[in-house]
Amino acid sequence: MIYKFTIISDEVEGFMREIQIDADAKFLELHKLILESCGYDDNQMTSFIICEKGWAKGQEITLEEMDTDGENYVMAETELNEFLEDEKQHLLYVFDPLGDRMFFMELSKIIRGENLKNGKVTRSQGEAPVQTLDFDELFARNPIVESSSVLDEEMYGDTIDSDELDLEGLDISDSLD
């Protein structure tokens, strides 16, 4: 069985890639095809995210083993068909984790009764977005608040007026020792 993926970007108008790959292939092979099709280096901690309905993030498949609680899926060990089975299924490919930038992917077609030894890029349209943002671009997207007073107000909210607290029945004498 062959999976045909369509890949687009929300950053670059006209960017699109189509990739065909065997359903038994590992996510790592798909990762390498995407990098090659975009001219990207293999030096980022990329991941695939399987989407639930409406692009809601679901299971993540990472490039490297992560020390997390729960199940961790690694690209080199995980076959595409373990998570993908329906046409129009959506994925995200996070290619710049620091900048939280990603491609939107759709399993656009399943070709049954055929196999591919090696995946291939079948369509390449438009220039890919830059792989990583420099620090100025990154900070422009996520400005750092320089004033600690502004930071405190934004992070912790307004101060609490003690007159507004309902302390009846609260015994704090044990916590004062």
C-alpha positions as CSV (number, residue, x, y, z in Angstrom):
1,M,0.0,0.0,0.0
2,I,1.3,3.5,-0.9
3,Y,0.5,6.6,1.0
4,K,0.5,9.9,-0.9
5,F,1.0,13.0,1.3
6,T,0.3,16.6,0.5
7,I,2.4,19.1,2.5
8,I,1.7,22.9,2.8
9,S,3.0,25.8,4.8
10,D,1.1,28.7,6.4
11,E,4.2,30.8,6.0
12,V,4.9,30.7,2.3
13,E,2.1,31.0,-0.3
14,G,2.5,28.6,-3.1
15,F,4.6,26.1,-1.2
16,M,3.5,22.5,-1.7
17,R,5.1,19.1,-1.7
18,E,3.6,15.7,-2.6
19,I,5.4,12.6,-1.3
20,Q,4.6,9.0,-2.0
21,I,5.9,6.4,0.4
22,D,5.1,2.8,1.3
23,A,2.7,2.4,4.2
24,D,5.2,0.1,5.9
25,A,7.9,2.7,5.8
26,K,9.1,4.3,9.1
27,F,8.4,7.9,9.9
28,L,12.2,8.5,9.7
29,E,12.1,7.9,5.9
30,L,9.2,10.4,5.5
31,H,11.2,12.9,7.7
32,K,14.2,12.5,5.4
33,L,12.1,13.0,2.2
34,I,10.6,16.2,3.6
35,L,14.1,17.5,4.6
36,E,15.5,16.7,1.1
37,S,12.5,18.2,-0.7
38,C,13.0,21.5,1.2
39,G,16.8,21.6,1.2
40,Y,16.9,21.5,5.0
41,D,19.7,20.2,7.2
42,D,19.1,17.3,9.5
43,N,20.1,19.2,12.6
44,Q,16.8,20.0,14.4
45,M,14.7,18.0,16.9
46,T,11.8,17.5,14.5
47,S,8.6,15.6,15.2
48,F,5.4,14.5,13.6
49,I,2.1,15.0,15.4
50,I,-0.9,12.9,14.5
51,C,-3.9,15.2,14.5
52,E,-7.3,14.4,15.8
53,K,-10.4,16.0,14.3
54,G,-9.9,19.7,13.3
55,W,-6.1,19.7,13.5
56,A,-6.2,19.1,17.3
57,K,-2.8,17.7,18.3
58,G,-2.6,14.1,19.3
59,Q,0.2,11.6,19.5
60,E,3.7,12.8,18.8
61,I,6.4,10.8,17.0
62,T,9.9,12.3,17.8
63,L,13.2,12.1,16.0
64,E,15.0,11.0,19.2
65,E,14.0,9.1,22.3
66,M,12.6,11.5,24.9
67,D,12.4,10.9,28.6
68,T,8.7,11.4,29.1
69,D,6.1,9.7,31.2
70,G,3.9,7.6,29.0
71,E,4.5,6.1,25.6
72,N,7.2,7.6,23.5
73,Y,7.3,6.9,19.7
74,V,10.5,7.4,17.8
75,M,10.6,7.9,14.0
76,A,13.2,5.2,13.4
77,E,11.0,2.6,15.1
78,T,7.5,3.6,14.1
79,E,5.8,2.6,10.9
80,L,3.5,5.0,9.2
81,N,0.6,2.5,9.1
82,E,0.7,2.3,13.0
83,F,-1.0,5.7,13.1
84,L,-2.3,6.4,9.6
85,E,-5.1,4.5,8.0
86,D,-7.6,6.9,6.5
87,E,-7.5,9.2,3.6
88,K,-7.7,12.9,4.6
89,Q,-6.0,12.1,7.9
90,H,-4.0,15.1,9.1
91,L,-0.5,15.4,10.6
92,L,1.8,18.2,11.6
93,Y,5.6,18.1,10.8
94,V,7.4,20.3,13.3
95,F,10.6,21.3,11.5
96,D,11.6,24.3,13.8
97,P,10.6,23.4,17.4
98,L,12.2,26.5,18.9
99,G,10.2,28.8,16.6
100,D,7.1,26.5,16.8
101,R,7.0,26.3,13.0
102,M,5.5,23.4,11.1
103,F,4.1,22.0,7.9
104,F,0.5,20.9,7.6
105,M,0.2,17.4,6.0
106,E,-2.7,15.4,4.7
107,L,-2.8,11.7,3.8
108,S,-4.4,12.7,0.5
109,K,-4.6,9.3,-1.1
110,I,-4.1,5.6,-0.3
111,I,-3.0,3.5,-3.3
112,R,-3.9,-0.1,-2.5
113,G,-2.3,-3.1,-4.1
114,E,1.0,-1.4,-4.8
115,N,4.3,-1.0,-2.9
116,L,7.3,1.3,-3.1
117,K,10.8,0.2,-2.1
118,N,11.8,3.9,-1.6
119,G,9.7,6.9,-1.0
120,K,9.8,9.7,-3.6
121,V,8.8,13.4,-4.0
122,T,6.3,13.4,-6.8
123,R,5.6,17.2,-6.8
124,S,7.6,20.1,-5.6
125,Q,6.1,23.6,-5.9
126,G,7.3,26.9,-4.5
127,E,10.2,27.7,-2.2
128,A,10.2,26.2,1.3
129,P,10.3,28.6,4.3
130,V,13.7,29.1,5.9
131,Q,14.4,26.1,8.2
132,T,15.1,28.1,11.3
133,L,14.6,31.8,12.3
134,D,17.5,33.8,13.4
135,F,17.2,35.3,16.9
136,D,15.9,38.7,15.8
137,E,13.0,37.0,13.8
138,L,12.3,34.6,16.7
139,F,12.1,37.4,19.2
140,A,10.0,39.5,16.8
141,R,7.5,36.7,16.8
142,N,7.7,36.2,20.6
143,P,8.8,39.5,22.2
144,I,10.4,39.4,25.6
145,V,9.0,41.7,28.2
146,E,11.9,43.7,29.6
147,S,10.2,45.4,32.5
148,S,9.9,43.2,35.6
149,S,6.9,45.2,36.8
150,V,5.1,44.5,33.6
151,L,6.2,40.9,33.7
152,D,4.9,40.5,37.2
153,E,1.5,42.0,36.3
154,E,1.2,39.9,33.2
155,M,2.4,36.7,34.7
156,Y,0.8,36.8,38.1
157,G,-2.2,39.0,37.6
158,D,-3.3,41.8,39.9
159,T,-2.5,41.7,43.6
160,I,-5.1,40.2,45.9
161,D,-6.9,42.6,48.2
162,S,-7.0,40.9,51.6
163,D,-10.5,42.4,52.2
164,E,-11.8,40.3,49.3
165,L,-10.6,37.0,50.9
166,D,-13.0,34.7,52.7
167,L,-10.8,33.4,55.6
168,E,-13.6,32.1,57.8
169,G,-12.8,28.6,59.0
170,L,-9.2,28.7,57.7
171,D,-6.7,27.5,60.3
172,I,-3.2,28.6,59.3
173,S,-1.5,28.2,62.7
174,D,0.1,24.9,61.7
175,S,1.7,26.4,58.6
176,L,3.3,29.2,60.6
177,D,5.6,27.0,62.6
